[in-house]
Amino acid sequence: MYLTSVLAPFTVPLASLLAIPMLSSWSTSLNLVFLSLAWTTIAATYSPLQLEAFAPLFIRLTLYIFPSLVFLLFDIGIPSLSAEVKSQGQLGIATKQKGGKKKMWTVAGWSLANVVLAIAIQAAIEFVVTDVLRMKSLLQIKGSNVTIPYSFVANYDHPACHILHRFLPLYLPAIALRMHILTYLFLSVLFSLEESFVYSGYSILPSTIMLRGMARRTDAHMMSKGDGNFGPLGVLDWIHDTTLGKDVINDLKAEMEKHQVDEKAGNTIDGAGKAARGLAGKLKGNAGGRDRRKK
């Protein structure tokens, strides 16, 4: 079976899934139905082993490897423009790190190898469980010396460290809970996008779920050679006072101010209070009327 024939059907539900947030409520309902039908067709066509091997590979290629390569080519192809949107300016260009282009391509190569290795391990485990032991699928089918952040750095590590740090935290909970493969693939989508953007080094990013703050903390962690900001989300750094620069609480406040959470919450509370007072008034009015009728 050719690789393209295996990967081609995944493009339909994946494109539908990514388009859902950008469409109206009517289109969203239609796309959910379309996604469900497309997935049913895929699940009936391919074996659990093929799904576990090629679906994560497709997601990682399209949502991590390809964007990372685009970012990298943009950085080295138009460095003057890239520096304008890099948090560290010219210092944030990958070729400016110690070792230059050779180091950059070494990082990219190891990152790609680690991604493929993790998927290969997952496929090997699935093969042993389903084809050798004849058991059900484990998933329900039905840091480094690099100090400049760019997306490939997210998976640049010793293979053993990569498996422990990147692959197992996602895979072990999935098989422990025996997640549906769609749930696992959705998590893979989130992980891939997070790695692509948070490690990109860019200062201009979508602000959804504090993405800019996560990227800023990752930049500070790498530029400081690991003095703090040990997690992009920043919660444990805030608890243990290892935050460098603005902490996660500052980001939460900024998000709340941007989306006017306090004002919206206040309006909601005021509305609930008015509704409660109106209901209480009606109840009192009904009770008074019954008393007058009794008299």
Secondary structure, DSSP 8 states (H G I E B T S, - for coil): --HHHHHHHHHHHHHHHHHGGGS-HHHHHHHHHHHHHHHHHHHHHS-HHHHHHHHHHHHHIIIIIHHHHHHHHHHHHSHHHHHHHBTTGGGGSGGGSTTHHHHHHHHHHHHHHHHHHHHHHHHHHHHIIIIIS----SSB----S--S--GGGGG-S-HHHHIIIIIHHHHHHHHHTT-BHHHHHHHHHHHHHHHHHHTS-BS----GGGHHHHHHHHHHHHHTTSSS--SSS-HHHHHHT---SS-HHHHHHHHHHHTTHHHHHHHHHHHHHHHHHHHHHHHHHHHHHHHHHH-
